[in-house]
């Protein structure tokens, strides 16, 4: 059995009316040091509705973190941890591509930290 959904007539909401009434005011004032009154003043006003739906970009986020524990002495460990969080647009970018690039970056940073500490830990 099909469900009938009632379509409402197109009406302007109070939010749409308020958005249409928003005015942008740009003022430009020219002054000179030591002179109290402005030399020139210009004010422009414009009113334009803003369509928020066209300005919103869908965003997802991929978080990747890795850690490594290195023994440096008896009962002493160094722990290295690298994390990165990357926002991306799922409509235009593949999540797998973002994941692979982020994982490679995190691995490279963690490996650089480990290599930096290896000579010190051995000595």
N, C-alpha and C positions, 0 to 999 in steps of 0.2 A: 504494500500500500504506500503510495507516494504521500509525502508530507507537503502541504501547501504553505508556502512562506509568503506572508503579506509584504508587498513592496511599499515602502513609505514614499510619499511624494517628495520631490526635491524641494527642501526648504533650507533657508539660510539659518544656521545656528547662531546663537549669541556670540560664540567664539569667532565664527567667520566674520560677523559684523564688527567685532572689536579689532580683529586683525586688519580689516579693510580701512579702519579709521586711524591706524598707526601713521604718524607723520615723522619723517626724518628731517632734522634741522641741522644745517651746516652753517656755522658762523665763522667769518674771517675778519680779524681786526688787525689793522696796521697801526703800530704805535712807535713813538720815538722816545728815547731815553731823555728824561728831564722834562717832558711835556705831559701834563696831567690828562688832557683829553686825547682820545684816539684820533689819528690822522684820517683814517678811513675805516668804515665798518660795513660789511656786506653779509646779509643773512639770506640763505636759500632754504625753502621748505618744499619737500616733495611728499606725496602720499601715494603709497603703492601697497597692494596686498601681497603678502608673502605666502607662497604655497610651500608649506613645510614638507609635505610628502615628497616633493621632487628633490629636496636637498638632503634627505636622509640616505646615507649609504649603509647597507647592512654590514655589520662587522662581526667577525668571529675572532677568537683568540686561541693560539696554540702556546701552551706552556711546556717547556722541556727543561729538565734539570738532571744533573749527574753529579755524583760525588765519589771520592776515592780516599781511602785511608792508607797512610804510609807509616810503617814502623820506623822510628828514628832512634830509639833507645829502649832499654828495658822498661816495659810497661808505659811507654810513651808513644803516642800516635799523632801524626799530623792528618787533619782531614781537609780536603779541598772540595769545594762545592761551587758549581757554576750553574746558574739558572738564567733562562731567557724567556720572555713572554712577547709574542709577536701578534699584533692585530693584522687581519687581512679581510678583504672583501670576498666572500664565498661565491659571488656571482661571476667575478672576473678572474679569480685566482684559485688554483687547485690546492686543496688542503694538504694533499700528499707532497706537493712541491714545497710548500711552506714548511712542512714538517721536516723534510729531507734537508733543506737549507739551514734551518734552525738547529737541527741535530748536528750537522757538520760543524757549524759555528761553535756550539757548546763543546763538542768533542775536541776541537782544535784549541780552544781556550783552556780546557782542563788539562790536555796533554802538555801545553806550554807551561802551565803551573807546575806540573809534576816534573818535567824536565828541568825546570829552574831549581827545584829543590833536591834533585837526585845527587848532584855532586856534594851538596852540603850534608845530606843524610848519610852518605857513604863515608865522609871524613870525620 
